Amino acid sequence: MTTSPAPLIVSFGEMLIDFVPDVAGVSLAESGGFIKAPGGAPANVACAITKLGGKSAFIGKVGDDEFGHMLVDILKKNGVNSEGVCYDPHARTALAFVTLKKNGEREFMFYRNPSADMLLQESELNMGLLKQAKVFHYGSISLISEPCRSAHLTAMKAAREAGILLSYDPNVRLPLWPSSDAARDGIKSIWNEADFIKVSDDEVSFLTQGDPQKEDVVLSLWHDRLKLLVVTDGEKGCRYFTKALFLSTYFAPHNFLNDYNSSLYSKSFKGRVPGFSVKVVDTTGAGDAFVGSLLLSVAKDTSIFDNEEKLREALSFANACGAICTTQKGAIPALPSGSDALALMKSKAN
């Protein structure tokens, strides 16, 4: 008996160097030193998946410089397929200086004028790699400027036509956009294409300009193609929303509309999954650890969209992954293994 190959999750977008102050709670100007850490949300997600035993690839562009080669080496060391990474001979790899407040929350200052990730062109996309994916995951930073925006849209279209699930985590970074309105419009410009969307409570507030704890505000972000919307609430955990989904193309009118208990119909569901309280050092990468974990669960079993018990299990595990990631500085170095997440879940269950 042959086993089917592990499903591939392809992550698209930016990879950069984060410089994190070696002491929390100080401004960039006050910091006496910085810890160099690989970063970039889509790359973090790719590494989170492999750290949990999954199969991932990254598509993006870095500078043909020491930092760029260092980042690709880190992808390889983490077991991420890097065949989709291009090097730009002229532009530098992006840098971000990250201020850590006393509670571990972050503020960013970016150096991209332009950086290599912004210059990825459609012709440089590794379509062969992309079309092997079960899930195609992306953020919104790659939408900010050309030519990367066109490359992003082309990759999404190719994935959709190949029947690949589309996953979107907008990862709002306002300093990179010309204005708040430009960010809101840009992020929403591809909103209705995704099968799965993860947003933080702060991002719900930004995108809707409403109260993120109100269900009607969250559901204003729903669209008909969406299979799952997840809102992360920090250490409180997350909320999930699915929709009623007709599973059959059987349209006989005599029983189609009335047979709600048959296999033709899957009940919609919503709820909240509690998080895990840990000592927070740095929240960088926590959302990416969460997303990587959840995407791995989805790629292994897409019935998760229609099975609330499976979904809640996957979300609790993802919450544990996100929590563990906050207990160390940096994103990729802090990503947990599956055994780490299970150990946290077990310790809190006792």
KOLDO-430234 format. One record per atom (N, C-alpha, C): x, y, z; residue in three letters. Coordinates in steps of 0.001 Angstrom, whole numbers, plus 500000, padded with zeros to 6 digits. Layout:
N
XYZAla...
This chain:
350
500854498795500000Met500000500000500000Met500884501247500000Met500662502131499031Thr501462503350498954Thr500731504486499661Thr501494505293500353Thr500894506447501025Thr500951507644500103Thr499915508471500137Ser499897509655499280Ser500903510666499808Ser501506511450498888Pro502490512432499349Pro501856513498500223Pro502655514064501117Ala502159515111502004Ala501698516299501169Ala500565516908501509Pro500075518055500744Pro501018519246500865Pro501224519930499754Leu502130521081499717Leu501360522372499958Leu501905523224500809Ile501361524567501037Ile502394525559500527Ile502006526377499565Val502907527369498981Val502574528736499558Val503585529401500080Ser503440530719500694Ser504121531753499800Ser503429532863499569Phe503896533881498625Phe504059535225499322Phe505155535934499016Gly505280537299499534Gly506677537677499938Gly506795538340501087Glu508054538953501504Glu508799538106502516Glu510120538196502450Met510994537669503485Met512052538729503734Met512332539025504984Leu513210540137505309Leu513961539873506608Leu514775540835506992Ile515507540759508253Ile514829541670509270Ile514437541099510403Asp513940541896511529Asp515097542193512479Asp515241543443512865Phe516183543819513915Phe515365544162515166Phe515494543320516177Val514677543434517387Val515566543934518531Val515152544971519273Pro515961545448520400Pro516277544319521381Pro517469544322521921Asp517841543256522860Asp517216543460524236Asp516579544613524436Val515864544884525691Val514456545359525344Val513453544745525953Ala512068545142525685Ala511741546464526362Ala510777547177525785Gly510257548364526434Gly511033549638526179Gly511944549621525176Val512685550840524845Val512412551213523397Val512590552486523082Ser512415552933521702Ser513609552499520866Ser513474552608519564Leu514593552255518681Leu515814553115518991Leu515581554401519253Ala516696555308519522Ala517395554959520837Ala516621554482521810Glu517181554163523125Glu517867552804523173Glu517547551948522218Ser518072550580522270Ser519589550562522100Ser520251549809522963Gly521705549711522888Gly522187548679521898Gly521307547794521472Gly521696546751520525Gly520474546039519981Gly520668545309518900Phe519563544627518234Phe519929543183517957Phe518923542332518019Ile519082540932517642Ile518572540779516223Ile519394540208515357Lys519029539995513953Lys518215538717513843Lys517038538805513222Ala516167537635513104Ala515507537609511734Ala515402536431511113Pro514677536340509841Pro513199536596510074Pro512548537243509118Gly511135537555509271Gly510429537691507934Gly509232538247507989Gly508347538315506828Gly507255537288507003Gly506009537738507143Ala504922536838507526Ala504781535603506625Ala504772535747505291Pro504596534538504468Pro505727533520504653Pro506952534007504825Ala508071533097505067Ala507948532449506438Ala507507533214507425Asn507279532645508760Asn506271531497508697Asn505204531701507938Val504169530668507809Val504753529406507186Val505564529580506145Ala506182528423505486Ala507041527634506473Ala507796528345507295Cys508647527676508289Cys507827527053509408Cys506734527701509776Ala505861527146510813Ala505316525788510383Ala504988525672509115Ile504425524423508579Ile505445523289508648Ile506667523559508215Thr507679522489508231Thr508088522136509661Thr508088523124510554Lys508436522847511948Lys507437521872512571Lys506209521884512045Leu505163520995512533Leu505096519685511744Leu506057519498510848Gly506110518246510092Gly505432518283508748Gly504980519463508315Gly504315519595507028Gly505286519888505900Gly504722520100504711Lys505506520339503494Lys505140521716502946Lys506137522590502810Ser505849523947502340Ser506902524422501352Ser506523525461500609Ala507431526130499687Ala507187527626499806Ala508208528407499465Phe508091529864499513Phe508403530437498142Phe507560531364497697Ile507782532092496443Ile507932533568496773Ile509048534148496367Gly509310535560496634Gly510657535956496072Gly511115537140496478Lys512367537673495942Lys513165538336497057Lys514465538092497054Val515377538740497998Val516523539359497206Val517308540187497874Gly518464540776497216Gly519585539751497053Gly520383539960496031Asp521569539103495834Asp522677539663496721Asp522424539600498018Asp523351540144499008Asp523469539150500164Asp524278539470501143Glu524503538512502228Glu523218538189502988Glu522395539207503222Phe521149538958503937Phe520210538063503120Phe520127538320501815Gly519269537506500954Gly519684536045500951Gly520990535805500801His521477534418500802His521302533777502184His521448534579503232Met521228534071504585Met519777533616504756Met518837534406504249Leu517425534062504382Leu517085532780503628Leu517611532635502431Val517346531404501661Val517956530199502374Val519127530386502946Asp519744529297503730Asp518855528911504913Asp518230529906505537Ile517341529630506672Ile516111528848506209Ile515557529217505052Leu514446528441504502Leu514853526984504319Leu516013526786503707Lys516483525423503444Lys516711524653504740Lys517336525312505723Lys517597524641507011Lys516298524270507726Lys515234525029507444Asn513934524727508039Asn513096523788507173Asn513688523279506106Gly512999522292505280Gly511994522868504309Gly512065524178504059Val511143524832503122Val511723524772501713Val510910524384500749Asn511321524385499345Asn511534525833498895Asn512754526150498444Ser513090527532498075Ser513253527703496563Ser512737526747495785Glu512882526826494327Glu512143528021493734Glu511207528580494488Gly510454529729493994Gly511058531070494357Gly512247531068494976Val512894532318495391Val513817532828494298Val513675534107493969Cys514556534772492995Cys515475535744493727Cys516624536033493108Tyr517565537031493634Tyr517565538240492720Tyr517503539426493295Asp517606540659492511Asp519039541173492601Asp519702541376491455Pro521104541801491485Pro521302543257491886Pro520245544045491885His520374545489492119His519745545957493437His518580545416493787Ala517879545871494993Ala518309545055496208Ala518269545673497364Arg518678545028498603Arg517519544243499232Arg517868543303500068Thr516894542598500899Thr516292543583501902Thr514985543469502120Ala514294544395503017Ala514747544215504463Ala514743545332505201Leu515059545338506630Leu513896545964507392Leu513667545488508605Ala512659546091509478Ala513223546183510884Ala513134547361511465Phe513488547526512878Phe512188547473513675Phe512172546623514681Val510946546331515415Val511107546757516873Val510266547683517310Thr510277548109518711Thr509406547170519529Thr509949546638520596Leu509178545788521501Leu508736546613522705Leu507430546766522858Lys506918547434524056Lys507022546482525256Lys506735546997526428Lys506881546175527643Lys505971544949527636Lys504838545029526923Asn503919543890526862Asn504224542952525695Asn505329543200524999Gly505712542339523889Gly505115542732522551Gly504216543724522538Glu503654544199521272Glu504704544986520508Glu504442545189519192Arg505498545708518325Arg505107546988517577Arg506130547759517231Glu505997548842516268Glu507116548650515259Glu506845549010513990Phe507786548702512914Phe508339549953512249Phe509602549874511812Met510194550874510926Met510897550103509804Met510440550324508572Phe510903549522507437Phe511898550273506562Phe512809549509505955Tyr513751550038504958Tyr513517549290503651Tyr512757549951502730Arg512409549337501435Arg512299550467500415Arg513340550713499622Asn513312551894498747Asn513784551694497301Asn513331550786496500Pro512505549651496918Pro513393548478497301Pro512851547561498051Ser513585546340498377Ser513258545261497347Ser514059544216497347Ala513951543187496315Ala512572542538496259Ala511946542332497422Asp510645541645497430Asp509588542400496644Asp509734543738496540Met508763544567495822Met508906544441494309Met509990543835493850Leu510334543835492427Leu510124542493491741Leu509478541554492424Leu509169540270491796Leu508236540489490611Leu508575539895489470Gln507788540060488257Gln507016538787487922Gln505935538956487158Glu505116537808486750Glu505966536728486089Glu506898537150485240Ser507715536189484484Ser508636535371485379Ser508826535834486634Glu509715535130487557Glu508986534126488448Glu507667534064488331Leu506893533133489152Leu507182531692488746Leu507410530842489737Asn507615529419489480Asn506243528747489465Asn505607528754488281Met504253528233488162Met504188526725488373Met505237526036487980Gly505266524595488188Gly505176524243489654Gly505896524984490478Leu505867524777491920Leu504506525159492485Leu504001526300492062Leu502714526797492557Leu501597525787492312Leu501576525202491127Lys500461524323490754Lys500511522962491433Lys501572522698492187Gln501629521468492989Gln500938521631494339Gln500540522860494655Ala500040523163496004Ala498625522659496234Ala498347522350497484Lys496972522105497947Lys496385523422498451Lys497275524264499025Val496875525570499551Val497885526607499081Val497389527772498656Phe498242528909498295Phe497951530025499294Phe498986530419500041His498818531394501119His499557532687500800His498953533831501167Tyr499551535135500861Tyr499062536184501850Tyr499745537325501844Gly499368538468502664Gly498974539637501789Gly499131540860502319Ser498740542053501548Ser499918542957501208Ser501075542758501852Ile502209543649501600Ile502651543576500137Ile502497542408499535Ser502876542236498129Ser501912542935497174Ser500852543545497695Leu499902544289496861Leu500237545780496769Leu501213546226497533Ile501413547672497700Ile501944548347496444Ile502849547687495736Ser503457548358494578Ser503731547373493453Ser503872547934492258Glu504257547136491087Glu505774547008491048Glu506279545921490435Pro505558544869489699Pro505042543731490568Pro505326543757491875Cys504958542626492724Cys503448542425492785Cys502694543523492763Arg501234543390492817Arg500714542536491661Arg501200542801490452Ser500757542035489285Ser501168540576489395Ser502369540345489919Ala502821538970490125Ala501906538257491124Ala501542538950492178His500638538394493193His499297538019492564His498705538929491812Leu497397538681491204Leu497458537533490200Leu498548537460489451Thr498725536374488480Thr498835535032489191Thr499574535002490287Ala499730533758491050Ala498388533320491635Ala497620534265492169Met496297533938492708Met495388533362491633Met495403533978490460Lys494546533522489354Lys494932532108488931Lys496231531849488827Ala496701530521488428Ala496303529476489471Ala496420529842490745Ala496046528917491821Ala494554528626491784Ala493745529657491611Arg492294529478491548Arg491921528557490377Arg492518528792489216Glu492193527982488033Glu492637526534488189Glu493644526311489043Ala494139524951489275Ala493381524252490404Ala492385524925490967Gly491587524321492031Gly492265524301493384Gly493235525206493583Ile493995525278494836Ile493254526197495808Ile493212525812497078Leu492582526658498098Leu493400527927498318Leu492726529056498420Leu493399530340498623Leu493248530784500077Leu494388531082500704Ser494437531493502117Ser495009532899502219Ser494330533762502974Tyr494701535184503059Tyr494807535622504514Tyr495967536130504869Asp496167536798506152Asp496689538184505832Asp495844539219505923Pro496260540536505424Pro497495541123506098Pro497722540798507376Asn498905541301508064Asn499104542794507834Asn498199543577508367Val498220545028508149Val499508545640508698Val500225546343507849Arg501428547094508229Arg501285548506507665Arg500625549370508419Leu500277550707507922Leu501468551539507462Leu502652551464508118Pro503763552308507661Pro504197552042506214Pro503820550900505661Leu504233550568504295Leu503285551108503233Leu502089551498503624Trp501080551977502677Trp501113553503502607Trp500711554086501487Pro500682555554501376Pro499757556218502389Pro498658555545502735Ser497702556095503700Ser496850554957504248Ser496104555261505299Ser495193554257505866Ser494131553847504856Ser493599554832504124Asp492582554514503119Asp493154553632502011Asp494393553912501606Ala495033553093500574Ala495223551663501062Ala495579551522502341Ala495746550187502929Ala494416549444502948Ala493371550132503404Arg492053549502503484Arg491577549054502104Arg491730549940501124Asp491288549620499756Asp492129548502499150Asp493444548578499358Gly494331547561498793Gly494075546191499381Gly493921546130500687Ile493674544852501373Ile492344544260500931Ile491330545102500782Lys490005544618500397Lys489903544298498905Lys490869544757498112Ser490785544565496657Ser490799543097496249Ser491364542231497085Ile491395540797496766Ile490614539976497794Ile489875540655498644Trp489199540007499774Trp488280538870499315Trp487529539115498260Asn486488538175497850Asn487005536974497066Asn488319536836496952Glu488900535696496246Glu489242534538497178Glu489422534804498451Ala489980533807499368Ala488943532781499824Ala489416531552500034Asp488598530495500631Asp488675530548502161Asp489811531025502666Phe490042531101504108Phe490723532425504426Phe490219533129505431Ile490822534393505851Ile491028534367507359Ile492223534773507776Lys492511534981509199Lys492812536456509404Lys492132537068510365Val492402538461510729Val492498538563512245Val493256539526512723Ser493300539794514159Ser492156540727514521Ser491851540813515815Asp490801541736516250Asp491146543177515879Asp492426543552515983Asp492843544905515599Asp492619545154514107Asp492843544121513305Glu492646544272511860Glu491168544375511504Glu490325543662512238Val488876543813512045Val488472545254512317Val488991545805513411Ser488692547190513770Ser489142548144512675Ser490369547923512155Phe490896548800511108Phe490085548696509819Phe489772547483509404Leu489112547278508112Leu487651547703508125Leu486985547514509259Thr485551547833509332Thr485284549175509974Thr486266549692510734Gln486102550890511555Gln484949550721512554Gln484795549442512987Gly483762549112513970Gly484362548344515134Gly483502547908516038Asp483917547154517218Asp484168545699516838Asp485414545218516946Pro485729543863516488Pro485102542757517335Pro484569543106518507Gln483930542100519355Gln482460541886518985Gln481927542758518131Lys480530542615517709Lys480448541701516493Lys479581540701516593Glu479500539699515528Glu479084540292514189Glu478146541246514210Asp477716541820512934Asp478845542591512259Asp479739543165513058Val480899543865512498Val481838542865511822Val482122541768512514Val482988540732511937Val482373540173510659Val481067539885510702Leu480420539259509549Leu480242540203508375Leu480501541487508585Ser480514542405507437Ser481702542096506520Ser482661541319507039Leu483827540913506242Leu483585539604505496Leu482418538998505703Trp482118537720505047Trp481854537920503554Trp482198536921502750His481800536912501341His481419535499500942His480734535354499819Asp480090534088499468Asp481061532960499151Asp482264533290498728Arg483223532244498388Arg483919531673499626Arg483827532407500728Leu484580532068501932Leu484076530776502578Leu485009529923502969Lys484683528701503697Lys484887528873505202Lys485850529722505569Leu486160529904506987Leu486760531283507218Leu486246531983508210Leu486794533257508667Leu487191533083510125Leu488462533365510437Val488955533245511805Val489453534606512280Val489020534994513467Val489486536225514105Val490312535840515324Val491558536266515361Thr492401535977516524Thr492284537118517533Thr492202536748518810Asp492015537708519896Asp493163537653520894Asp494393537476520401Gly495546537422521284Gly495460536231522221Gly495819536445523491Glu495837535329524443Glu494434534818524778Glu493409535577524384Lys492038535117524620Lys491648533967523700Lys492411533778522613Gly492111532696521694Gly491629533203520353Gly490599532575519812Cys490124532979518487Cys488637532679518344Cys488032533321517352Arg486644533068516977Arg486616532537515558Arg485629531713515259Tyr485540531137513912Tyr484110531252513397Tyr484008531395512076Phe482717531535511404Phe482774530734510112Phe481793529869509906Thr481676529150508637Thr480306529467508063Thr479972528837506953Lys478655529089506373Lys477990527780505996Lys476679527828505836Ala475941526681505325Ala476428526392503909Ala476698525127503643Leu477326524778502374Leu476603523604501752Leu476031523788500576Phe475415522684499867Phe476509521850499218Phe476495520548499505Leu477596519680499105Leu477318518914497828Leu476118519027497281Ser475770518229496114Ser475312519118494973Ser475447518637493786Thr474921519351492618Thr473552518797492238Thr472970518061493173Tyr471641517492492944Tyr470597518566493180Tyr469832518914492148Phe468913520038492256Phe467443519636492108Phe467099518360492375Ala465697517948492263Ala464856518735493267Ala463900519538492797Pro463197520460493692Pro462318519773494728Pro461910518505494489His460967517878495406His461576517633496787His462902517494496888Asn463445517275498230Asn464674518120498546Asn465160518873497588Phe466414519613497789Phe466315520653498899Phe465247521422498900Leu465139522525499852Leu464724522055501248Leu464096520891501323Asn463567520455502605Asn464452519456503343Asn465367518832502624Asp466139517747503238Asp467372518288503933Asp467176519065505007Tyr468280519726505691Tyr469129518755506502Tyr468621517556506764Asn469372516611507575Asn470122515590506739Asn470011515675505434Ser470659514706504561Ser472110515085504337Ser472811514222503612Ser474218514469503301Ser474390515597502303Ser473262516098501769Leu473355517193500807Leu473725518505501483Leu473557518587502786Tyr473646519886503455Tyr474568519810504661Tyr475435520772504783Ser476325520817505941Ser475995522057506763Ser475744521865508037Lys475335522959508912Lys476470523961509097Lys476131525234509098Ser477118526258509398Ser477335526308510897Ser478482526818511318Phe478734526926512747Phe479690528073513029Phe479674528486514273Lys480533529575514719Lys480820529342516187Lys481885529973516696Gly482197529800518106Gly483503530461518479Gly483930530165519691Arg485172530727520218Arg485996529589520815Arg487304529615520573Val488210528626521155Val489183529376522051Val489240529039523350Pro490104529793524266Pro491583529612523960Pro492364530622524310Gly493805530577524094Gly494541530045525313Gly495843530272525323Phe496700529778526398Phe497501530944526955Phe497477531094528273Ser498191532175528935Ser499651531777529150Ser500566532566528608Val502001532324528752Val502684533647529072Val503949533585529446Lys504716534807529686Lys505198535345528345Lys504635536478527938Val504913537021526606Val506224537805526605Val507085537464525654Val508348538167525451Val508282539006524175Val507739538418523096Asp507727539073521785Asp506614538436520972Asp505637539242520540Thr504503538691519792Thr504801538488518305Thr506003538864517847Thr506365538702516437Thr506226537243516023Thr505471537002514964Gly505345535657514417Gly504260534805515036Gly503604535292516092Ala502577534473516747Ala501425534160515798Ala500967535179515076Gly499892534958514104Gly500315534017512989Gly501588534085512608Asp502096533214511539Asp502192531767512012Asp502583531574513276Ala502601530222513851Ala501185529654513874Ala500218530484514235Phe498808530090514247Phe498356529686512846Phe498636530545511868Val498190530289510493Val498850529030509926Val500163528890510128Gly500856527714509619Gly500254526433510160Gly499965526426511447Ser499363525255512073Ser497990524948511483Ser497163525983511355Leu495813525767510840Leu495835525335509372Leu496706525941508570Leu496790525556507154Leu497240524112506999Leu498122523665507865Leu498555522274507813Leu497373521346508103Leu496554521700509082Ser495356520911509380Ser494391520898508203Ser494206522051507570Val493309522156506412Val493829521322505247Val495125521446504965Ala495714520725503827Ala495599519216504011Ala495716518755505248Lys495610517319505526Lys494179516818505408Lys493216517692505724Asp491827517251505767Asp490896518446505564Asp490443518633504325Thr489601519802504030Thr488192519656504602Thr487834518475505120Ser486513518331505765Ser486441519152507046Ser487587519711507455Ile487633520556508647Ile486675521752508528Ile486420522196507286Phe485510523330507068Phe484075522972507436Phe483747521675507419Asp482371521225507622Asp482195520414508899Asp483262520247509677Asn483210519421510878Asn483682520264512058Asn482742520686512885Glu483074521635513947Glu484036521047514971Glu483883519767515279Glu484774519144516261Glu486220519161515770Glu486418518787514505Lys487768518804513926Lys488327520224513897Lys487460521172513534Leu487913522566513440Leu488335523085514810Leu487559522812515823Arg487891523292517171Arg489212522675517661Arg489428521399517365Glu490696520758517731Glu491865521453517038Glu491686521716515742Ala492754522356514969Ala493026523771515473Ala491971524498515834Leu492129525866516315Leu492782525899517690Leu492459524944518558Ser493101524890519869Ser494595524616519709Ser494928523710518817Phe496338523410518546Phe497038524645517973Phe496363525353517058Ala496933526568516471Ala497122527647517533Ala496155527762518463Asn496300528719519566Asn497546528409520391Asn497789527125520649Ala498966526721521419Ala500250527090520671Ala500256526875519357Cys501430527234518549Cys501696528732518608Cys500639529532518479Gly500793530979518555Gly501299531433519907Gly500777530829520970Ala501190531206522326Ala502668530916522553Ala503114529736522157Ile504518529355522363Ile505449530309521631Ile505022530754520451Cys505864531640519639Cys506127532974520329Cys505255533374521260Thr505432534667521949Thr506424534587523103Thr506905533390523434Thr507757533233524621Thr509240533423524323Thr509573533688523040Gln510954533965522649Gln510987535163521721Gln512157535765521552Lys512326536872520609Lys512489536339519192Lys511965537120518244Gly512062536726516845Gly510933535786516470Gly510736535593515156Ala509625534773514679Ala510052533340514397Ala510857533139513359Ile511231531783512944Ile511945531010514060Ile512883531630514801Pro513529530872515882Pro512561530425516971Pro511439531113517110Ala510490530820518190Ala509369529881517767Ala509328529471516500Leu508241528610516022Leu508287527254516718Leu507134526760517182Pro507127525519517953Pro507038524263517094Pro507427523149517690Ser507177521838517096Ser505811521358517558Ser505321520299516951Gly504045519744517362Gly504069519263518799Gly505181518670519207Ser505285518171520588Ser505276519327521590Ser505863520476521209Asp505818521667522066Asp504365522093522306Asp503593522145521205Ala502202522590521300Ala501371521612522126Ala501563520328521898Leu500810519323522650Leu501148519378524137Leu502429519626524437Ala502851519714525838Ala502175520898526528Ala502084522035525841Leu501389523191526419Leu499915522892526648Leu499293522272525663Met497868521946525788Met497639520992526961Met498520520028527112Lys498390519054528203Lys498604519718529557Lys499579520624529625Ser499884521283530909Ser498726522172531360Ser498031522778530409Lys496915523668530775Lys495644522882531036Lys495602521632530550Ala494407520803530756Ala494383520195532145Ala495570520095532766Asn495660519460534100Asn495179520400535207Asn
